[in-house]
Amino acid sequence: MPTNSASAENEHFAKPETSRALTANNENTTRNGNGTESVELSPLIPSTTVSLRKDKLPSPLPLSDDNDKLVLPAANEQPNCLNKNYRYILIGVGVILALAAIVTIIVLVSSSAGRQKMPCVPSNYSGSEGVLLSHAFNTSLDYGSNMNCMYRITAPASNVIRITVNSFKTEKGNDKLFIYDGSSAESPEVATWSGTVDAGMQLESTGNTLTAKFVTDGSNNQAGFSISYSQSTRSVCLASDYSGPDGVLLSPGFSTNQNYGFNQNCTYHVTVPANYVIRLTVNSFITEEKYDKLYIYDGSSTASPLLETWSGTVAAGRQVESTENTLTAKFVTDHSKNYAGFSIKYFQSNRSSSVCRPSDYSGPDGVLLSPGFSINHNYR
């Protein structure tokens, strides 16, 4: 049977395919001529241990206490640094993927929560005054997505409701406040506010109820709005029939330095003797241009021919004259932006001052006069 030799230092190695069990016995040890000892080894045995004499091993190698054997790891149990590195890399990749999945879930949950409908604030108001607020306006948060909130205001039967913007900012064109002149969203729509609305903007109902509906989409929320409301008595038109030789037509509130009211429809009738016409002269005139207008008719009613329409700012001294002895004016305002109004003087004028002079001339010379020139009147 073949034998293996090993030096006294016990430098024994196992092949990677299998491990060897090497047993050294005193009886089989011979001394060589060179001063070394030969150790007879047993054949290869499928074992994971090597048994050696303590006195033949260098100190301080650890031995088992029970059978004087040194237990060495099998070849397939030796550490592999490359495999460890791969294992650490795989663990790191797994941790990164897990964190990415957690972040994705959080984002999706947050996005889903943002698309949910937010609660609306109380919707019914009946006090003499109050404030309409969008959701979360009094906090640092914006209003919610996909909201559909109703606000209803009710005043006593003899009053109307006026709302005034304190602050208003929504996503322009997408998040809107619809305002209705009545008790529901089926009432006439009088305004739609979206984007930025100037503080101080006002609107007034024609009756004792007003409804607002705030609708938002699913993105780009803004701060929202704060809108005050109050009750007031209906604006009253002034006396409408005038028959003296002269007088003054005033818009409601002008004589008390107040703006005219919202939603007004006031008619003025002026009548003078049959042989006179009526001339109006502006003292002061300022209304909401294009929306609050004074219509002037050449006759006794609004069915008479329309002479002029005044709106915005009309210069002092501006005049208009009727062709007959009656004249009618109608002042119409909308639901917002009222101004100081007007003061317009009227007086009766001799009809002859507006009659055309003879138009045929044949003498060697003469004078052409405009109507009224000879009696120091302006032409019409």
VENQUI-V395150 format. One record per residue. N is the residue number from 0. PHI is phi in degrees with one decimal (NA if undefined). Layout:
((N | PHI) (N | PHI))
This chain:
((0 | NA) (1 | -70.2) (2 | -125.7) (3 | -118.2) (4 | -110.8) (5 | -138.8) (6 | -71.9) (7 | -65.4) (8 | -74.6) (9 | 59.3) (10 | -86.6) (11 | -111.8) (12 | -127.8) (13 | -99.0) (14 | -66.1) (15 | -65.3) (16 | -73.2) (17 | -155.8) (18 | -106.4) (19 | -107.6) (20 | -105.1) (21 | -107.8) (22 | -120.4) (23 | -101.3) (24 | -117.7) (25 | -62.1) (26 | -65.4) (27 | -97.8) (28 | -94.8) (29 | -123.7) (30 | -96.8) (31 | -86.5) (32 | -67.7) (33 | -86.9) (34 | 90.4) (35 | -105.3) (36 | -111.6) (37 | -102.2) (38 | -116.4) (39 | -83.3) (40 | -106.4) (41 | -76.3) (42 | -63.2) (43 | -60.0) (44 | -124.9) (45 | -67.0) (46 | -140.4) (47 | -110.8) (48 | -125.1) (49 | -126.4) (50 | -104.6) (51 | -131.5) (52 | -73.2) (53 | -61.7) (54 | -71.9) (55 | -99.9) (56 | -103.7) (57 | -70.7) (58 | -82.1) (59 | -114.6) (60 | -66.5) (61 | -76.8) (62 | -122.7) (63 | -72.0) (64 | -86.0) (65 | -92.4) (66 | -136.5) (67 | 55.9) (68 | -116.9) (69 | -97.5) (70 | -96.9) (71 | -106.8) (72 | -68.9) (73 | -65.3) (74 | -61.2) (75 | -77.5) (76 | -102.8) (77 | -66.3) (78 | -60.9) (79 | -123.1) (80 | -63.7) (81 | -64.7) (82 | -63.2) (83 | -62.8) (84 | -62.0) (85 | -59.9) (86 | -63.9) (87 | -63.3) (88 | -63.0) (89 | -63.7) (90 | -63.0) (91 | -62.3) (92 | -62.2) (93 | -62.3) (94 | -63.2) (95 | -62.7) (96 | -64.3) (97 | -64.5) (98 | -63.6) (99 | -61.9) (100 | -64.9) (101 | -63.7) (102 | -62.1) (103 | -61.1) (104 | -63.4) (105 | -61.9) (106 | -63.0) (107 | -65.0) (108 | -65.4) (109 | -64.1) (110 | -63.1) (111 | -64.8) (112 | -65.9) (113 | -67.4) (114 | -85.8) (115 | -74.8) (116 | -70.0) (117 | -89.3) (118 | -69.7) (119 | -88.7) (120 | -77.8) (121 | -52.5) (122 | -112.1) (123 | -112.0) (124 | -129.7) (125 | -138.9) (126 | -71.0) (127 | -67.2) (128 | -158.0) (129 | 178.6) (130 | -134.7) (131 | -94.6) (132 | -122.6) (133 | -74.7) (134 | -56.4) (135 | 66.2) (136 | -62.3) (137 | -81.8) (138 | -116.6) (139 | -85.2) (140 | -92.8) (141 | -86.4) (142 | -66.3) (143 | -85.5) (144 | -89.0) (145 | 53.6) (146 | -92.1) (147 | -148.7) (148 | -111.4) (149 | -108.3) (150 | -125.9) (151 | -126.7) (152 | -119.8) (153 | -128.6) (154 | -119.7) (155 | -56.4) (156 | -57.6) (157 | -86.3) (158 | -109.5) (159 | -119.8) (160 | -116.0) (161 | -116.0) (162 | -112.7) (163 | -132.8) (164 | -74.6) (165 | -91.9) (166 | -156.2) (167 | -152.0) (168 | -150.7) (169 | -132.3) (170 | -70.8) (171 | -61.9) (172 | 84.9) (173 | -121.3) (174 | -107.9) (175 | -130.4) (176 | -111.0) (177 | -94.9) (178 | -119.8) (179 | -120.1) (180 | -88.1) (181 | 164.6) (182 | -91.7) (183 | -155.0) (184 | -73.8) (185 | -86.3) (186 | -72.5) (187 | -58.4) (188 | -81.6) (189 | -105.5) (190 | -163.9) (191 | -132.6) (192 | -108.4) (193 | -155.9) (194 | 81.6) (195 | -110.0) (196 | -114.6) (197 | -62.7) (198 | -61.5) (199 | 97.7) (200 | -58.6) (201 | -124.8) (202 | -153.3) (203 | -131.6) (204 | -78.2) (205 | -92.6) (206 | -122.4) (207 | -96.2) (208 | -133.1) (209 | -148.3) (210 | -127.0) (211 | -130.0) (212 | -130.8) (213 | -106.0) (214 | -123.8) (215 | -124.6) (216 | -97.5) (217 | -96.4) (218 | -153.5) (219 | 53.7) (220 | -73.0) (221 | -124.7) (222 | -68.4) (223 | 99.5) (224 | -147.6) (225 | -132.4) (226 | -130.1) (227 | -84.1) (228 | -129.6) (229 | -148.6) (230 | -101.5) (231 | -149.9) (232 | -75.8) (233 | -64.3) (234 | -65.9) (235 | -108.6) (236 | -71.3) (237 | -80.0) (238 | -52.5) (239 | -111.4) (240 | -113.3) (241 | -128.3) (242 | -138.4) (243 | -74.1) (244 | -67.0) (245 | -155.8) (246 | 175.8) (247 | -132.5) (248 | -95.9) (249 | -120.7) (250 | -75.5) (251 | -56.9) (252 | 87.3) (253 | -63.2) (254 | -69.1) (255 | -110.9) (256 | 59.7) (257 | -113.9) (258 | -70.8) (259 | -65.6) (260 | -87.6) (261 | -82.6) (262 | 52.2) (263 | -95.8) (264 | -146.6) (265 | -110.9) (266 | -117.8) (267 | -119.5) (268 | -116.3) (269 | -121.0) (270 | -133.3) (271 | -128.2) (272 | -55.3) (273 | -59.5) (274 | -91.0) (275 | -122.3) (276 | -118.9) (277 | -116.2) (278 | -115.6) (279 | -103.6) (280 | -132.2) (281 | -75.7) (282 | -91.4) (283 | -156.4) (284 | -153.8) (285 | -150.9) (286 | -136.0) (287 | -71.3) (288 | -61.0) (289 | 77.0) (290 | -116.0) (291 | -111.8) (292 | -130.5) (293 | -112.7) (294 | -96.2) (295 | -118.6) (296 | -114.2) (297 | -90.4) (298 | 161.8) (299 | -90.1) (300 | -154.6) (301 | -74.5) (302 | -85.1) (303 | -73.8) (304 | -59.2) (305 | -80.4) (306 | -83.7) (307 | -152.6) (308 | -127.5) (309 | -109.5) (310 | -157.6) (311 | 80.5) (312 | -109.2) (313 | -114.7) (314 | -65.1) (315 | -60.6) (316 | 96.9) (317 | -61.5) (318 | -128.3) (319 | -149.1) (320 | -133.8) (321 | -78.3) (322 | -98.5) (323 | -125.2) (324 | -92.0) (325 | -130.5) (326 | -149.3) (327 | -126.2) (328 | -129.0) (329 | -130.3) (330 | -106.6) (331 | -123.8) (332 | -123.0) (333 | -98.4) (334 | -92.8) (335 | -149.1) (336 | 53.9) (337 | -92.5) (338 | -127.2) (339 | -65.3) (340 | 96.4) (341 | -148.1) (342 | -133.5) (343 | -128.1) (344 | -87.6) (345 | -123.9) (346 | -154.5) (347 | -82.4) (348 | -130.4) (349 | -62.4) (350 | -59.6) (351 | -59.9) (352 | -67.7) (353 | -109.0) (354 | -84.7) (355 | -66.4) (356 | -77.8) (357 | -54.2) (358 | -107.2) (359 | -110.1) (360 | -126.6) (361 | -137.0) (362 | -72.9) (363 | -65.1) (364 | -156.0) (365 | 174.3) (366 | -131.4) (367 | -97.5) (368 | -117.5) (369 | -74.3) (370 | -55.2) (371 | 87.7) (372 | -62.0) (373 | -68.9) (374 | -117.9) (375 | 60.9) (376 | -106.4) (377 | -72.0) (378 | -72.0) (379 | -74.6))
